[in-house]
Amino acid sequence: MSRPYRFVIADDEKGVATGLQNQLESLGYDVIAVVTDGERAVEICRRLLPDAIFMDIEMPVLDGLTAARQIAEEPGTPVIIMTAHGHPNLIDQAVEDGVISYLIKPMTTPSLQAAVEIAVARAREFQGLQEDLDHLKMTLRERKLIERAKGILMSRKGLNENEAFRLLQRQSQDRRIPMAKLAESIIQTDELLESPSQPVGQTPRPVRRPMEPPAGE
């Protein structure tokens, strides 16, 4: 059985926050925190990583849209804005700030449930895209390491490109380490060998200090 969704509520009106909490809990969701200002909302999202946060626009310390922008960027928590104002400019601004859903108060239970499902689905979609992007970045980095290591082997051992790649592949299998990890080790070793160093047995010259004047002068 999957765990219930975990939500944070940010609203400085206690009655509204309590009513929303009761609605969410009646739908089987968990409300893990209720805060009354935008700054606290940002802090709690970074610490607890909820599935989404329900945020009022007009709040003390930090308004809802400014807080929503920070929360959407880091750590990427979906933001559902709640407001009594449905002005198009506000909606456009909310979308620009990364808001997933926009609810007009008072909220019915069906509209609330629909907003929850949409927010969580969108969040999972974004998470999947981010994971794909991270994988592509890692793959590109590994390919660059392998290409650089092949160049080092070709130069130092007089191999052609295919021979260098096969040597990397064989050594990776024999040592049971990823090819990119082996390539990184080869690059580090090559940089160490290429770095200028003092010849063995050469004593460093002592630093000559200026003569001190006789005492009393």
C-alpha positions as CSV (number, residue, x, y, z in Angstrom):
1,M,0.0,0.0,0.0
2,S,1.4,3.4,-1.0
3,R,1.8,6.1,1.6
4,P,-0.6,9.0,1.7
5,Y,0.4,12.3,0.2
6,R,2.1,14.7,2.6
7,F,1.1,18.4,2.4
8,V,2.0,21.7,4.0
9,I,-0.5,24.5,4.4
10,A,0.7,28.2,4.5
11,D,-2.1,30.6,5.4
12,D,-2.2,33.3,8.1
13,E,-6.0,32.9,8.6
14,K,-6.3,30.2,11.2
15,G,-9.9,29.3,10.3
16,V,-9.1,28.8,6.6
17,A,-6.0,26.7,7.4
18,T,-8.0,24.5,9.9
19,G,-10.8,24.0,7.4
20,L,-8.4,23.0,4.6
21,Q,-6.5,20.7,6.9
22,N,-9.8,19.0,7.8
23,Q,-10.7,18.6,4.1
24,L,-7.4,17.1,3.2
25,E,-7.4,14.7,6.1
26,S,-10.9,13.6,5.3
27,L,-9.6,12.7,1.8
28,G,-6.9,10.5,3.4
29,Y,-4.0,12.9,3.0
30,D,-1.5,13.9,5.7
31,V,-1.0,17.5,6.7
32,I,2.5,17.5,8.2
33,A,2.8,21.3,8.9
34,V,0.7,24.5,9.0
35,V,2.6,27.8,8.8
36,T,1.5,31.4,8.8
37,D,4.1,33.2,6.7
38,G,5.9,32.8,3.4
39,E,9.4,32.6,4.9
40,R,8.5,29.8,7.2
41,A,6.8,28.0,4.3
42,V,10.1,28.1,2.3
43,E,12.0,26.8,5.3
44,I,9.6,24.0,6.1
45,C,9.5,22.8,2.5
46,R,13.3,22.6,2.3
47,R,13.3,20.6,5.6
48,L,10.4,18.3,5.2
49,L,10.1,17.9,1.4
50,P,6.3,17.5,1.2
51,D,4.5,16.3,-1.9
52,A,3.0,19.8,-2.3
53,I,2.2,23.0,-0.4
54,F,-1.1,24.9,-0.3
55,M,-0.1,28.6,-0.2
56,D,-2.1,31.8,0.3
57,I,-0.9,34.8,-1.6
58,E,-1.3,37.5,1.0
59,M,0.9,36.6,4.0
60,P,3.3,38.4,6.3
61,V,7.1,38.4,6.1
62,L,7.2,37.0,2.6
63,D,4.2,37.0,0.2
64,G,2.9,33.8,-1.3
65,L,4.1,34.3,-4.9
66,T,7.6,35.2,-3.8
67,A,7.7,32.2,-1.5
68,A,6.2,30.0,-4.3
69,R,9.0,31.0,-6.7
70,Q,11.7,30.0,-4.1
71,I,9.9,26.7,-3.2
72,A,9.4,25.8,-6.9
73,E,13.1,26.3,-7.6
74,E,14.5,24.7,-4.5
75,P,13.7,22.0,-3.5
76,G,11.2,21.8,-6.3
77,T,8.0,21.2,-4.2
78,P,4.8,21.7,-6.2
79,V,2.9,24.8,-5.1
80,I,-0.9,25.1,-5.1
81,I,-1.9,28.8,-4.7
82,M,-5.1,29.6,-2.8
83,T,-6.7,33.0,-3.0
84,A,-10.0,34.8,-3.0
85,H,-8.8,36.8,-6.0
86,G,-9.1,35.3,-9.5
87,H,-7.6,38.3,-11.5
88,P,-5.9,37.1,-14.7
89,N,-2.8,39.1,-13.9
90,L,-2.4,37.2,-10.6
91,I,-2.9,33.9,-12.4
92,D,-0.3,34.7,-15.0
93,Q,2.2,35.8,-12.3
94,A,1.5,32.6,-10.4
95,V,2.3,30.5,-13.5
96,E,5.5,32.4,-14.1
97,D,6.5,31.7,-10.5
98,G,6.2,28.0,-11.0
99,V,2.8,27.4,-9.4
100,I,1.3,24.0,-10.4
101,S,-2.4,24.8,-9.6
102,Y,-4.5,27.8,-8.7
103,L,-7.6,27.5,-6.4
104,I,-10.2,30.1,-5.7
105,K,-11.5,30.3,-2.1
106,P,-13.7,28.8,-0.8
107,M,-12.6,25.4,-2.2
108,T,-15.0,22.5,-2.7
109,T,-13.7,19.0,-1.8
110,P,-13.9,17.8,-5.4
111,S,-11.9,20.7,-6.7
112,L,-9.4,20.2,-3.9
113,Q,-8.9,16.6,-4.7
114,A,-8.5,17.3,-8.4
115,A,-5.9,19.9,-7.7
116,V,-4.0,17.5,-5.5
117,E,-3.9,14.7,-8.2
118,I,-2.8,17.2,-10.9
119,A,-0.1,18.7,-8.7
120,V,1.3,15.3,-7.7
121,A,1.2,14.0,-11.3
122,R,2.9,17.1,-12.6
123,A,5.6,16.8,-9.9
124,R,6.3,13.2,-10.8
125,E,6.5,14.2,-14.4
126,F,9.0,16.9,-13.7
127,Q,11.0,14.6,-11.4
128,G,11.2,12.0,-14.2
129,L,12.4,14.7,-16.7
130,Q,15.0,15.9,-14.2
131,E,16.3,12.4,-13.7
132,D,16.6,11.9,-17.4
133,L,18.5,15.1,-17.7
134,D,20.8,14.1,-14.9
135,H,21.4,10.8,-16.6
136,L,22.2,12.5,-19.9
137,K,24.7,14.8,-18.2
138,M,26.4,11.9,-16.4
139,T,26.6,9.9,-19.7
140,L,28.1,12.9,-21.5
141,R,30.7,13.4,-18.7
142,E,31.6,9.7,-18.8
143,R,32.0,9.8,-22.6
144,K,34.3,12.8,-22.3
145,L,36.5,11.0,-19.7
146,I,36.7,7.9,-21.9
147,E,37.6,9.9,-25.0
148,R,40.3,11.7,-23.1
149,A,41.7,8.5,-21.6
150,K,41.8,6.9,-25.1
151,G,43.9,9.9,-26.3
152,I,46.4,9.4,-23.5
153,L,46.7,5.7,-24.3
154,M,47.1,6.4,-28.0
155,S,49.9,8.9,-27.3
156,R,51.8,7.0,-24.6
157,K,51.4,3.5,-26.0
158,G,51.3,4.2,-29.7
159,L,47.8,2.6,-30.1
160,N,45.1,3.5,-32.6
161,E,41.7,4.5,-31.4
162,N,40.1,1.1,-31.5
163,E,43.1,-0.5,-29.7
164,A,42.9,2.1,-27.0
165,F,39.2,1.6,-26.5
166,R,39.6,-2.2,-26.4
167,L,42.4,-1.8,-23.8
168,L,40.2,0.3,-21.7
169,Q,37.3,-2.1,-22.0
170,R,39.5,-5.1,-21.1
171,Q,41.1,-3.4,-18.1
172,S,37.7,-2.3,-16.9
173,Q,36.4,-5.9,-17.0
174,D,39.5,-7.4,-15.5
175,R,39.5,-4.9,-12.6
176,R,35.7,-5.0,-12.3
177,I,35.4,-1.2,-12.2
178,P,33.3,1.0,-14.5
179,M,35.1,2.2,-17.7
180,A,34.6,5.9,-16.8
181,K,36.1,5.3,-13.4
182,L,39.2,3.7,-15.0
183,A,39.4,6.5,-17.5
184,E,39.4,9.1,-14.7
185,S,42.2,7.2,-12.9
186,I,44.3,7.2,-16.2
187,I,43.7,11.0,-16.6
188,Q,44.7,11.7,-13.0
189,T,47.9,9.6,-13.4
190,D,48.8,11.4,-16.6
191,E,48.3,14.8,-15.1
192,L,50.6,13.7,-12.2
193,L,53.3,12.6,-14.6
194,E,53.0,15.7,-16.7
195,S,53.1,18.1,-13.7
196,P,56.5,19.9,-13.2
197,S,58.5,18.5,-10.2
198,Q,61.9,19.0,-8.7
199,P,64.6,16.6,-9.9
200,V,65.3,13.7,-7.5
201,G,68.3,14.4,-5.3
202,Q,68.4,18.1,-5.9
203,T,68.6,20.1,-2.6
204,P,66.4,23.2,-2.6
205,R,68.4,26.4,-2.4
206,P,68.3,28.1,1.0
207,V,66.5,31.4,1.1
208,R,69.0,34.1,1.8
209,R,67.9,36.5,4.5
210,P,69.1,40.1,4.7
211,M,71.8,40.6,7.4
212,E,70.5,42.0,10.6
213,P,72.1,45.2,11.8
214,P,74.4,45.1,14.8
215,A,72.6,45.6,18.1
216,G,72.4,49.1,19.2
217,E,72.2,50.6,15.7
